[in-house]
């Protein structure tokens, strides 16, 4: 565990320290695209944050190769080299896209090539645990196609969810944390060496995200861009492929114990866990494809219909929308992890249900915004106070009423209308969503004339 933590810390430190210089380089290189109509941020922000994340990945792999226990992962398996090869290719394509706006179909082809490079070096799915059937061995073509499909889906799911400051990095960090605990348990508790590469990949992914998050939290100073989002999606997919297709679930249970639990879900957690860690990004991806196809648009056409956009539209602030997405990612990932440890405990199921109910209340909070009583208004945020009109608005209303009362007098008719009519001001209501910049998601005048030519981040 100490060596994994050391690798994680080195990856995070290198990523964090390099992000500042990379930001300056991105500004000099002109990797600061203009604000598009679908963007949430208000100022041009440099991209290319994936450069720092990639060098953090390289540093983590280099340190792990020189550690006593983790060195065996490099000696007994070619998966770390396969990961580095695929990540380097997809990172290079992402850097070019952040600077020169590559076509979406070209990026899709590059994603398939990167997945194929990993397959050629041994990182592929060999078998699948199928409920009520058992372990099913796959042919070479079946494993290759399934591996490429999983890599492409995961990359695009993470890329689609990268729409708010700190959202993609935080969600992937939470998912990789749950995945790390699961993979480490398989490697340490059951003594299955085939789970060691997946454990290492999860630790590296956590380090990359943790090192980049301080620079990317709202308001973000730099974006990871496609060079970062596609790369962390590939690393996440690589860990899922390694734990699913390389670890035989028959080794997790033996003899009568396995026979007794053969019909239970925990036997198939190696198949379910990788799906839970990308559940929300994958759901967003599927909804986006269905929505755009239904409208007669290309599946790669950008829009403002993603889950995080909808959270902003119903009244959540930028930070609260991100925290809600974090909450659901943690609930799904760690809920599946807890269920894999002890599926017989009803407390786990009850806890997941209660937390889900709390999550729904938080999700719908802007629809049913509670108002605090008068005596408690000083202790709650402004959005929970009763609606009040500011002093300027009260003055404007009083002046308007005074002008109406004087309309019938002859003296008022002789005076200049401009002298009597008060300046019209729009009352500002405290606590209404949309007043502050963090909750403004409507069209902006300074972006209306700029074309939205780039695919969704």
C-alpha positions in Angstrom: 0.0 0.0 0.0 2.8 2.4 0.8 4.3 2.0 -2.6 1.0 2.8 -4.3 0.6 5.8 -2.1 4.1 7.0 -3.0 3.3 6.6 -6.7 0.1 8.5 -6.2 1.8 11.4 -4.4 4.6 11.7 -6.9 2.1 11.7 -9.8 0.0 14.4 -8.1 3.0 16.5 -7.2 4.4 16.5 -10.7 1.0 17.3 -12.2 0.4 20.1 -9.8 3.8 21.7 -10.2 3.8 21.5 -14.0 0.2 22.9 -14.4 1.3 26.5 -13.7 4.1 26.5 -16.4 1.8 24.7 -18.8 -0.8 27.4 -18.3 1.7 30.1 -19.3 2.8 28.0 -22.3 -0.9 27.6 -23.4 -1.4 31.4 -23.2 1.8 32.0 -25.3 0.8 29.3 -27.8 -2.6 30.8 -28.2 -4.5 27.7 -27.0 -7.3 30.0 -25.6 -10.3 29.5 -27.8 -13.0 32.2 -27.8 -16.1 31.7 -25.6 -18.8 29.8 -27.4 -22.5 30.1 -27.0 -22.7 26.8 -25.1 -19.8 27.5 -22.7 -20.5 28.3 -19.0 -17.3 30.3 -18.3 -17.2 34.0 -19.1 -13.6 34.6 -19.8 -11.2 32.9 -22.3 -9.4 30.2 -20.4 -6.2 28.4 -21.6 -6.4 24.7 -22.3 -3.6 22.1 -22.7 -3.8 21.1 -19.0 -3.4 17.5 -20.3 0.3 18.2 -20.9 0.9 18.4 -17.1 -1.3 15.4 -16.5 0.6 13.3 -19.1 4.0 14.1 -17.6 2.6 13.3 -14.2 1.6 9.9 -15.6 5.1 9.4 -16.9 6.6 10.3 -13.6 4.4 8.0 -11.7 5.2 5.0 -14.0 8.9 5.8 -13.7 8.8 5.8 -9.9 6.7 2.7 -9.8 9.2 0.9 -12.0 12.0 1.5 -9.4 10.0 0.3 -6.4 10.6 -3.2 -5.1 7.1 -4.6 -5.2 5.6 -2.5 -8.1 8.6 -3.4 -10.3 7.2 -6.9 -10.6 4.2 -5.4 -12.4 6.5 -4.3 -15.2 8.4 -7.6 -15.2 5.4 -9.9 -15.3 3.1 -7.9 -17.4 3.3 -5.7 -20.5 0.2 -3.7 -19.5 2.0 -0.6 -18.1 3.8 -0.2 -21.4 0.6 -0.7 -23.4 -1.1 1.9 -21.3 1.8 4.4 -21.8 1.7 3.8 -25.6 -2.0 4.3 -25.9 -2.0 7.3 -23.6 0.8 9.0 -25.5 -1.0 8.6 -28.8 -4.4 9.9 -27.5 -2.6 12.7 -25.7 -0.8 13.9 -28.8 -4.1 14.0 -30.7 -5.7 15.9 -27.9 -2.9 18.5 -27.8 -3.4 19.1 -31.6 -7.1 19.3 -31.1 -6.8 21.9 -28.3 -4.7 24.0 -30.6 -6.0 23.4 -34.1 -9.5 22.1 -33.7 -9.4 18.6 -35.2 -12.5 17.1 -36.8 -14.5 14.8 -34.6 -14.3 11.8 -36.9 -10.5 12.1 -37.0 -10.5 12.1 -33.2 -12.7 9.0 -33.2 -10.3 7.2 -35.5 -7.4 8.1 -33.3 -9.2 6.8 -30.3 -9.7 3.4 -32.1 -6.1 3.3 -33.1 -5.0 4.0 -29.5 -7.2 1.2 -28.3 -5.7 -1.1 -31.0 -2.2 -0.2 -29.9 -3.0 -1.4 -26.4 -4.6 -4.6 -27.7 -1.5 -5.4 -29.7 0.6 -5.2 -26.5 -1.6 -7.5 -24.5 -4.1 -5.2 -22.8 -7.3 -6.8 -23.9 -10.3 -8.7 -22.6 -9.8 -12.4 -22.5 -13.0 -13.6 -20.9 -16.2 -12.3 -19.3 -18.1 -13.5 -16.3 -21.7 -14.0 -17.5 -24.5 -14.5 -14.9 -26.0 -18.0 -14.6 -23.4 -19.2 -17.2 -20.0 -18.6 -15.6 -16.7 -17.5 -17.2 -16.9 -17.3 -21.0 -13.7 -17.3 -23.0 -13.6 -14.8 -25.9 -11.9 -15.3 -29.3 -9.2 -12.9 -30.3 -11.6 -10.9 -32.5 -14.3 -10.8 -29.9 -11.9 -9.6 -27.3 -10.4 -7.0 -29.6 -13.7 -5.5 -30.7 -15.0 -5.4 -27.1 -11.8 -3.8 -25.9 -11.9 -1.1 -28.6 -15.6 -0.4 -28.0 -15.1 0.0 -24.2 -12.1 2.3 -24.7 -13.9 4.5 -27.2 -17.1 4.7 -25.1 -15.2 5.6 -21.9 -13.1 8.2 -23.6 -16.1 10.0 -25.1 -18.1 9.6 -21.9 -15.4 11.4 -19.9 -15.0 14.0 -22.7 -18.7 14.7 -22.8 -19.0 15.3 -19.0 -16.0 17.7 -19.0 -18.3 20.8 -19.2 -17.9 22.5 -15.8 -14.8 23.6 -13.8 -13.4 20.6 -11.9 -16.2 18.3 -13.0 -14.4 15.7 -15.1 -11.3 15.6 -12.9 -13.3 15.2 -9.7 -15.7 12.6 -11.0 -12.9 10.5 -12.4 -10.9 10.8 -9.2 -13.9 9.6 -7.2 -14.4 6.7 -9.6 -10.8 5.7 -9.6 -10.7 5.8 -5.7 -13.5 3.3 -5.5 -11.9 1.2 -8.3 -8.5 1.3 -6.5 -10.0 0.0 -3.3 -11.7 -2.8 -5.2 -8.6 -3.8 -7.2 -6.3 -3.6 -4.2 -8.7 -5.9 -2.2 -8.5 -8.5 -5.0 -4.8 -8.3 -5.2 -4.0 -8.2 -1.5 -6.8 -10.3 0.0 -7.1 -13.0 -2.7 -3.4 -12.9 -3.7 -4.2 -12.5 -7.4 -1.2 -10.9 -9.1 -3.2 -10.2 -12.3 -5.0 -7.4 -10.4 -1.8 -5.5 -9.7 -1.7 -3.5 -13.0 -5.3 -2.3 -12.5 -4.4 -1.2 -9.0 -1.4 0.7 -10.3 -3.5 2.4 -13.0 -6.1 3.5 -10.5 -3.4 5.0 -8.2 -1.9 6.9 -11.2 -5.3 8.2 -12.3 -6.0 9.5 -8.8 -2.7 11.3 -8.7 -3.3 12.9 -12.1 -6.7 14.2 -11.1 -5.7 15.3 -7.6 -2.8 17.3 -8.9 -4.8 19.0 -11.5 -7.9 19.8 -9.5 -6.5 22.8 -7.5 -5.9 24.6 -10.8 -9.3 23.6 -12.3 -11.8 24.2 -9.5 -14.3 27.0 -10.1 -13.2 29.6 -11.2 -10.8 27.5 -13.3 -7.4 29.0 -14.2 -6.8 26.3 -16.9 -8.8 23.5 -18.6 -7.5 20.0 -19.2 -8.9 20.2 -22.8 -9.3 17.1 -24.9 -5.6 16.3 -24.3 -6.5 15.6 -20.7 -10.1 14.4 -20.8 -9.4 11.8 -23.5 -6.3 10.6 -21.7 -7.9 10.1 -18.3 -10.8 8.3 -20.0 -8.3 5.9 -21.7 -6.5 5.3 -18.3 -9.9 4.6 -16.7 -10.9 2.2 -19.5 -7.5 0.4 -19.2 -8.0 -0.3 -15.6 -11.5 -1.6 -16.2 -10.2 -3.9 -19.1 -7.4 -5.2 -17.0 -9.5 -6.2 -14.0 -12.4 -7.5 -16.1 -10.5 -9.4 -18.8 -7.4 -10.5 -17.1 -8.6 -11.6 -13.6 -10.5 -14.9 -13.7 -13.5 -14.6 -11.4 -13.2 -18.4 -10.7 -10.1 -17.6 -8.6 -12.1 -15.3 -6.3 -14.2 -18.2 -4.9 -13.3 -21.8 -4.6 -14.9 -25.1 -3.9 -18.2 -25.2 -2.0 -18.0 -21.5 -1.2 -18.1 -20.5 -4.9 -20.9 -23.0 -5.5 -22.9 -21.4 -2.7 -22.6 -17.9 -4.1 -22.6 -18.7 -7.8 -26.0 -17.1 -8.3 -25.2 -14.0 -6.3 -24.1 -10.7 -7.8 -20.8 -10.3 -6.0 -19.3 -13.1 -8.2 -19.8 -10.8 -11.1 -18.6 -7.6 -9.6 -15.5 -7.7 -11.9 -18.0 -7.1 -14.7 -20.2 -4.7 -12.8 -17.6 -2.5 -11.1 -16.1 -1.1 -14.3 -19.6 -0.2 -15.4 -20.5 1.6 -12.2 -17.5 3.9 -12.3 -18.5 5.3 -15.6 -22.3 5.1 -15.0 -23.0 8.8 -15.0 -20.7 9.8 -17.8 -22.0 6.9 -19.9 -25.6 7.8 -19.2 -24.8 11.4 -20.3 -23.2 10.0 -23.5 -26.2 7.8 -24.3 -28.7 10.6 -23.7 -26.6 13.1 -25.8 -26.5 10.6 -28.7 -30.3 9.9 -28.5 -31.1 13.6 -28.1 -29.1 14.7 -31.1 -30.1 11.9 -33.4 -33.8 12.5 -32.5 -33.3 16.1 -33.6 -31.7 15.0 -36.9 -28.2 16.3 -35.8 -24.9 14.6 -35.8 -24.1 12.7 -32.6 -20.9 14.8 -32.4 -22.8 18.1 -32.7 -22.3 20.2 -29.5 -25.3 21.4 -27.5 -26.3 22.5 -24.0 -28.3 19.5 -23.0 -25.8 17.6 -20.9 -26.6 16.7 -17.3 -24.5 19.5 -15.9 -26.1 22.0 -18.2 -29.5 20.9 -17.0 -28.5 21.3 -13.3 -27.6 24.9 -14.1 -30.8 25.5 -15.9 -33.0 24.4 -13.0 -31.3 26.9 -10.7 -28.2 25.3 -9.2 -25.0 27.3 -9.0 -21.9 26.3 -10.7 -20.2 24.9 -7.6 -23.4 23.1 -6.3 -23.9 21.4 -9.7 -20.4 20.0 -9.6 -20.9 18.8 -6.0 -24.2 17.1 -6.9 -22.4 15.2 -9.7 -19.6 14.3 -7.2 -22.2 13.0 -4.8 -23.9 10.7 -7.3 -20.6 9.4 -8.6 -19.4 8.6 -5.1 -22.8 7.0 -4.2 -22.7 4.6 -7.2 -19.0 3.8 -7.1 -18.7 3.2 -3.3 -22.1 1.7 -3.1 -21.1 -1.0 -5.5 -17.8 -1.4 -3.6 -19.6 -1.9 -0.3 -22.0 -4.3 -1.9 -19.1 -6.4 -3.2 -17.6 -6.7 0.2 -20.8 -7.8 2.0 -23.8 -8.4 -0.2 -25.8 -10.0 2.7 -25.9 -6.8 4.7 -29.2 -5.0 4.5 -27.7 -2.0 6.1 -25.7 -1.3 2.9 -28.8 -1.5 0.8 -30.7 0.7 3.3 -27.8 3.2 3.4 -27.7 3.5 -0.4 -31.5 4.0 -0.5 -31.4 6.8 2.1 -28.5 8.5 0.4 -30.3 8.3 -2.9 -33.3 10.0 -1.4 -31.1 12.7 0.0 -29.5 13.1 -3.4 -32.9 13.5 -5.0 -33.9 16.2 -2.5 -30.6 18.1 -3.2 -31.2 17.7 -6.9 -34.7 19.2 -6.9 -33.9 21.8 -4.3 -34.2 24.8 -6.6 -37.7 23.7 -7.6 -38.8 23.7 -3.9 -36.5 26.3 -2.4 -37.4 26.6 1.3 -37.8 30.0 2.9 -36.4 30.5 6.4 -38.6 32.2 9.0 -38.0 35.9 9.7 -36.0 35.3 12.9 -33.6 32.8 11.2 -32.8 34.9 8.0 -29.6 36.2 9.5 -28.2 32.7 9.8 -29.0 31.3 6.4 -27.7 32.1 2.8 -29.6 34.8 0.9 -31.3 32.3 -1.4 -33.2 30.9 1.5 -34.5 34.2 2.8 -37.8 35.7 2.0 -37.8 37.8 -1.1 -36.9 41.4 -0.4 -36.7 44.5 -2.6 -33.5 46.5 -2.3 -33.7 50.2 -1.1 -33.1 51.5 -4.7 -36.1 49.5 -5.9 -38.3 50.8 -3.0 -37.3 54.4 -3.9 -38.2 53.8 -7.6 -41.5 52.4 -6.7 -42.4 55.3 -4.3 -41.4 57.8 -7.0 -43.5 56.1 -9.5 -46.6 56.1 -7.2 -46.0 59.8 -6.5 -45.9 60.6 -10.2 -49.2 58.7 -10.8 -50.9 60.7 -8.0 -49.8 64.0 -9.5 -51.0 63.1 -13.1 -54.4 64.8 -12.7 -53.1 68.2 -11.4 -52.8 71.2 -13.8 -49.4 72.0 -12.4 -48.1 68.6 -13.3 -49.4 69.0 -16.8 -47.4 72.2 -17.3 -44.2 70.7 -16.0 -41.8 68.8 -18.2 -42.6 65.1 -18.3 -39.0 64.3 -18.0 -38.8 66.1 -14.7 -41.6 64.2 -13.1 -41.0 60.7 -14.4 -38.7 58.8 -12.2 -35.8 56.8 -13.6 -37.1 53.3 -14.3 -35.1 50.7 -12.5 -35.6 47.0 -12.4 -36.0 45.7 -8.9 -33.4 43.2 -8.0 -34.7 40.4 -5.8 -32.3 38.8 -3.4 -31.8 35.1 -3.7 -33.2 34.7 -7.2 -31.1 32.3 -9.3 -29.5 34.0 -12.3 -28.5 37.3 -10.6 -25.0 36.1 -9.8 -22.5 35.2 -12.5 -22.2 31.6 -11.2 -25.7 30.8 -12.1 -26.1 32.8 -15.4 -26.3 30.3 -18.2 -28.4 32.2 -20.7 -27.2 33.6 -24.0 -24.6 36.4 -23.7 -24.2 39.4 -26.0 -20.5 39.1 -26.4 -20.7 35.5 -27.6 -23.8 35.6 -29.8 -21.8 36.3 -33.0 -19.1 33.7 -32.4 -19.6 30.4 -34.1 -19.7 27.2 -32.1 -17.5 25.1 -34.3 -15.9 22.8 -31.7 -17.3 19.6 -30.3 -18.4 19.5 -26.7 -15.7 19.5 -24.1 
